[in-house]
Amino acid sequence: MSVPYETAAYEPSESPESPEEHLARLLGRALNSFELPDETIRRLDCALAYDGSLHSAHHSAGLHRETYRHTWLLADGSALTLWELVHNTAQGSEPQAEVYVDEEELRAATARLPLPPETPDFELPVLVQLSPVPAPRHVYTPDDSADHARRLLRRAENPDRPGAETAALLAQASAHQITQAFGRPGRRGRPGLSFSLYEHAFLLRDGREISLWEVEHTATPDGRHMCEVYASEDAAREAMERRAAQPS
């Protein structure tokens, strides 16, 4: 079966169209796009990435319908999905498109189509189904996140801190979240040491997520606070172990 038009995999950097262009094309061909809530359109104005896939198809006696799932990743880390129904109302007629904000509206619109209810939906082969947009691991806050990343790397004192390549990626950060990771070093060092571990999670403009791990500790000769930054939690915890084991 041929798909009526292209669907885009969740690879924003390789997509020939931006998230805004995908939205404009969808709204331009949908007969009922004017019925979409204004709030939905406003939220989509901040989309960072797009994923589209053919959700199901139904063909019978020259009539057909296809449903498409269109999902945008937003700057706050959430995802917003619109459902598109494409169908013809008579044999040989031009296909028409409609768009809905939820599956309940989609089902109601589908039930009105002149397709025999006993004909099952056509199930697509696994190879042409696209993976859904992965749910973000964090709840992000849009902020001056690129500057936050720059300041974090600048105050890191460890020589093996992330370098220029990571700094360049984080210059694209559009939102971030800071959380404390608990669990002290397994080995005990000299009394009075303090250790804190923080994850700085960043959402990039292309939808990718990158985390830096900050260790704050007093395992210094004069007991002052020191900041170290690592690219992984394992590396950060290994550094904490090393610092805790150092003699006074």
LUMNU-962301 format. One line per 8 residues: number of its first residue (from 1); their letters; for each residue x, y, z of C-alpha. Coordinates in nm, 4 decimals, padded with zeros to 6 digits. Example, Ala and Ser with C-alpha at 12.3 -4.5 7.8 and 13.67 -1.06 7.14 Angstrom:
% LUMNU-962301
1 = AS = 01.2300 -00.4500 00.7800 ~ 01.3670 -00.1060 00.7140
END
This chain:
% LUMNU-962301
1 = MSVPYETA = 00.0000 00.0000 00.0000 ~ 00.1334 00.3470 -00.0744 ~ 00.1271 00.6175 00.1891 ~ -00.0461 00.9359 00.0622 ~ 00.2388 01.1612 00.1701 ~ 00.5658 01.1411 00.3522 ~ 00.5922 01.0908 00.7261 ~ 00.8923 01.2238 00.9134
9 = AYEPSESP = 01.1025 01.0198 01.1563 ~ 01.2006 01.1751 01.4883 ~ 01.5291 01.3126 01.3586 ~ 01.4769 01.6891 01.3609 ~ 01.8249 01.7783 01.2337 ~ 01.7758 01.5611 00.9241 ~ 01.4158 01.6565 00.8501 ~ 01.3708 01.8641 00.5318
17 = ESPEEHLA = 01.1154 02.0808 00.7109 ~ 01.1121 02.2590 01.0454 ~ 00.8462 02.1827 01.3113 ~ 00.6751 02.5105 01.2156 ~ 00.6619 02.4092 00.8477 ~ 00.5101 02.0702 00.9335 ~ 00.2407 02.2492 01.1356 ~ 00.1725 02.4991 00.8579
25 = RLLGRALN = 00.1316 02.2193 00.6016 ~ -00.1082 02.0297 00.8286 ~ -00.3223 02.3358 00.9024 ~ -00.3205 02.4339 00.5369 ~ -00.4710 02.1077 00.4125 ~ -00.7123 02.0377 00.7027 ~ -01.0651 02.1583 00.6258 ~ -01.1456 02.2169 00.9933
33 = SFELPDET = -00.8188 02.3690 01.1143 ~ -01.0057 02.6850 01.2184 ~ -01.1749 02.4788 01.4923 ~ -00.8489 02.4083 01.6771 ~ -00.8244 02.5903 02.0121 ~ -00.6102 02.9050 02.0081 ~ -00.4184 02.7711 02.3103 ~ -00.3124 02.4655 02.1097
41 = IRRLDCAL = -00.1711 02.6833 01.8327 ~ 00.0094 02.9056 02.0849 ~ 00.1748 02.6042 02.2465 ~ 00.2900 02.4749 01.9092 ~ 00.4621 02.8065 01.8389 ~ 00.7452 02.6925 02.0700 ~ 00.7910 02.3457 01.9141 ~ 01.1481 02.2165 01.9019
49 = AYDGSLHS = 01.1049 01.8941 01.7047 ~ 00.8444 01.6979 01.5095 ~ 00.7457 01.3346 01.4599 ~ 00.4794 01.2080 01.2188 ~ 00.3605 00.8536 01.1521 ~ 00.0793 00.6672 00.9781 ~ -00.1306 00.5384 01.2676 ~ -00.3844 00.3208 01.0799
57 = AHHSAGLH = -00.5424 00.2707 00.7379 ~ -00.8757 00.1337 00.6163 ~ -00.9548 00.0501 00.2514 ~ -01.2850 -00.0920 00.1223 ~ -01.4647 -00.0854 -00.2154 ~ -01.2769 00.2178 -00.3473 ~ -01.3190 00.4129 -00.0252 ~ -01.0332 00.4721 00.2109
65 = RETYRHTW = -00.9222 00.6530 00.5195 ~ -00.5887 00.6971 00.6909 ~ -00.5169 00.8394 01.0329 ~ -00.1891 01.0107 01.1084 ~ -00.0320 01.0933 01.4416 ~ 00.1548 01.4272 01.4445 ~ 00.3571 01.5010 01.7586 ~ 00.5654 01.8041 01.8471
73 = LLADGSAL = 00.8199 01.8287 02.1294 ~ 00.7748 02.1626 02.3070 ~ 01.0318 02.3832 02.4774 ~ 00.9005 02.2947 02.8258 ~ 00.9763 01.9257 02.7664 ~ 00.6148 01.8212 02.7066 ~ 00.4736 01.6732 02.3865 ~ 00.1591 01.7762 02.1992
81 = TLWELVHN = -00.0182 01.5460 01.9515 ~ -00.2668 01.6250 01.6763 ~ -00.4594 01.3538 01.4908 ~ -00.5212 01.3838 01.1166 ~ -00.7971 01.1989 00.9332 ~ -00.7577 01.1688 00.5535 ~ -01.0447 01.0123 00.3558 ~ -01.2496 01.0184 00.0375
89 = TAQGSEPQ = -01.6275 01.0310 00.0540 ~ -01.6961 00.8620 -00.2822 ~ -01.5104 00.6353 -00.5219 ~ -01.2557 00.8357 -00.7206 ~ -01.3116 01.1558 -00.5223 ~ -01.0246 01.3687 -00.3980 ~ -00.9046 01.2949 -00.0441 ~ -01.0007 01.5398 00.2287
97 = AEVYVDEE = -00.8112 01.6053 00.5522 ~ -00.9386 01.6903 00.8986 ~ -00.7423 01.7506 01.2196 ~ -00.8379 01.6793 01.5813 ~ -00.6781 01.7401 01.9205 ~ -00.7636 01.4039 02.0768 ~ -00.8499 01.0467 01.9842 ~ -01.2098 01.0728 02.1060
105 = ELRAATAR = -01.2830 01.3457 01.8501 ~ -01.0986 01.1400 01.5893 ~ -01.3118 00.8314 01.6605 ~ -01.6318 01.0352 01.6388 ~ -01.5282 01.1766 01.3019 ~ -01.4248 00.8330 01.1759 ~ -01.7627 00.6839 01.2728 ~ -01.9362 00.9281 01.0379
113 = LPLPPETP = -01.7500 00.8017 00.7306 ~ -01.9317 00.5718 00.4819 ~ -01.7065 00.2718 00.5412 ~ -01.8441 -00.0739 00.6225 ~ -01.7951 -00.1255 00.9975 ~ -01.7260 -00.4973 00.9550 ~ -01.4124 -00.4351 00.7438 ~ -01.1103 -00.4455 00.9729
121 = DFELPVLV = -00.8444 -00.1780 00.9779 ~ -00.5415 -00.2449 00.7662 ~ -00.2475 -00.3124 00.9989 ~ 00.0780 -00.1672 00.8757 ~ 00.3911 -00.3814 00.8683 ~ 00.6214 -00.3154 01.1595 ~ 00.8939 -00.1833 00.9295 ~ 00.6918 00.1203 00.8231
129 = QLSPVPAP = 00.5730 00.2149 01.1688 ~ 00.7797 00.4849 01.3348 ~ 00.8829 00.4942 01.6965 ~ 00.6815 00.7301 01.9153 ~ 00.8392 01.0445 02.0508 ~ 01.0275 00.9434 02.3653 ~ 00.8937 01.0982 02.6822 ~ 01.1419 01.3471 02.8270
137 = RHVYTPDD = 01.3136 01.2286 03.1443 ~ 01.2899 01.5679 03.3124 ~ 01.0500 01.8548 03.3718 ~ 01.2375 02.1471 03.2225 ~ 01.2222 02.5182 03.2928 ~ 01.2796 02.7456 02.9927 ~ 01.5426 02.9936 03.1046 ~ 01.8825 03.1335 03.0095
145 = SADHARRL = 02.0002 02.7733 03.0091 ~ 02.2936 02.8180 02.7719 ~ 02.4407 03.0766 03.0089 ~ 02.3782 02.8450 03.3047 ~ 02.5763 02.5706 03.1287 ~ 02.8584 02.8125 03.0492 ~ 02.8842 02.9272 03.4122 ~ 02.8731 02.5685 03.5392
153 = LRRAENPD = 03.1638 02.4620 03.3184 ~ 03.3583 02.7774 03.4022 ~ 03.3517 02.7159 03.7775 ~ 03.4530 02.3480 03.7448 ~ 03.8094 02.3013 03.8741 ~ 03.8784 01.9426 03.7671 ~ 04.1118 01.9120 03.4663 ~ 03.9019 01.6299 03.3156
161 = RPGAETAA = 03.5837 01.8384 03.3028 ~ 03.3807 01.8292 02.9760 ~ 03.5535 02.0279 02.7049 ~ 03.4824 02.2486 02.4069 ~ 03.2633 01.9959 02.2220 ~ 03.0206 01.9688 02.5140 ~ 03.0259 02.3459 02.5641 ~ 02.9323 02.3957 02.1983
169 = LLAQASAH = 02.6377 02.1560 02.2285 ~ 02.5121 02.3254 02.5442 ~ 02.5204 02.6621 02.3723 ~ 02.1981 02.5321 02.2087 ~ 02.0258 02.4638 02.5430 ~ 01.6749 02.6067 02.5667 ~ 01.5706 02.4746 02.9086 ~ 01.7215 02.2951 03.2067
177 = QITQAFGR = 01.6499 02.1271 03.5397 ~ 01.8734 02.0854 03.8458 ~ 01.8163 01.7936 04.0846 ~ 02.0220 01.6617 04.3726 ~ 02.1374 01.3005 04.3540 ~ 02.1700 01.1357 04.6939 ~ 02.4087 00.8711 04.8184 ~ 02.7385 00.9463 04.9899
185 = PGRRGRPG = 03.0788 00.7999 04.8963 ~ 03.1077 00.4374 05.0014 ~ 03.4444 00.4785 05.1718 ~ 03.4914 00.7068 05.4681 ~ 03.7620 00.9716 05.4583 ~ 03.8682 01.2209 05.7204 ~ 03.6000 01.3708 05.9485 ~ 03.4189 01.6861 05.8487
193 = LSFSLYEH = 03.4093 01.6228 05.4739 ~ 03.0950 01.7178 05.2866 ~ 02.9879 01.5982 04.9425 ~ 02.6910 01.6967 04.7264 ~ 02.6058 01.5651 04.3811 ~ 02.3760 01.7482 04.1392 ~ 02.2456 01.6607 03.7950 ~ 02.2147 01.9556 03.5571
201 = AFLLRDGR = 01.9881 01.8315 03.2766 ~ 01.9637 02.0398 02.9599 ~ 01.7099 02.0279 02.6772 ~ 01.8617 02.1282 02.3425 ~ 01.6729 02.3046 02.0659 ~ 01.6735 01.9871 01.8543 ~ 01.5031 01.7872 02.1322 ~ 01.8085 01.6056 02.2659
209 = EISLWEVE = 01.8777 01.5833 02.6389 ~ 02.2248 01.6170 02.7895 ~ 02.3211 01.5999 03.1569 ~ 02.6252 01.7272 03.3437 ~ 02.7039 01.6016 03.6941 ~ 02.8371 01.8502 03.9479 ~ 03.0262 01.7428 04.2602 ~ 03.0587 01.9984 04.5387
217 = HTATPDGR = 03.2899 01.8963 04.8243 ~ 03.5297 02.0148 05.0934 ~ 03.7981 01.7504 05.0330 ~ 04.0583 02.0235 04.9760 ~ 04.3798 02.0939 05.1758 ~ 04.2276 02.4010 05.3422 ~ 03.8707 02.2686 05.3660 ~ 03.7292 02.5167 05.1146
225 = HMCEVYAS = 03.4408 02.4217 04.8866 ~ 03.5390 02.2945 04.5408 ~ 03.3267 02.2321 04.2296 ~ 03.3964 01.9551 03.9802 ~ 03.1867 01.8694 03.6736 ~ 03.1659 01.5369 03.4901 ~ 02.9853 01.4066 03.1840 ~ 02.8327 01.1024 03.3583
233 = EDAAREAM = 02.7026 01.0063 03.7006 ~ 02.9478 00.7150 03.7228 ~ 03.2448 00.9441 03.6635 ~ 03.1168 01.1894 03.9238 ~ 03.0690 00.9200 04.1883 ~ 03.4133 00.7752 04.1181 ~ 03.5585 01.1209 04.1749 ~ 03.3732 01.1457 04.5058
241 = ERRAAQPS = 03.5202 00.8099 04.6104 ~ 03.8711 00.9252 04.5224 ~ 03.8343 01.2537 04.7106 ~ 03.6900 01.0831 05.0184 ~ 03.9808 00.8361 05.0306 ~ 04.2525 01.1022 05.0151 ~ 04.4507 01.1483 05.3370 ~ 04.4294 01.4805 05.5167
END
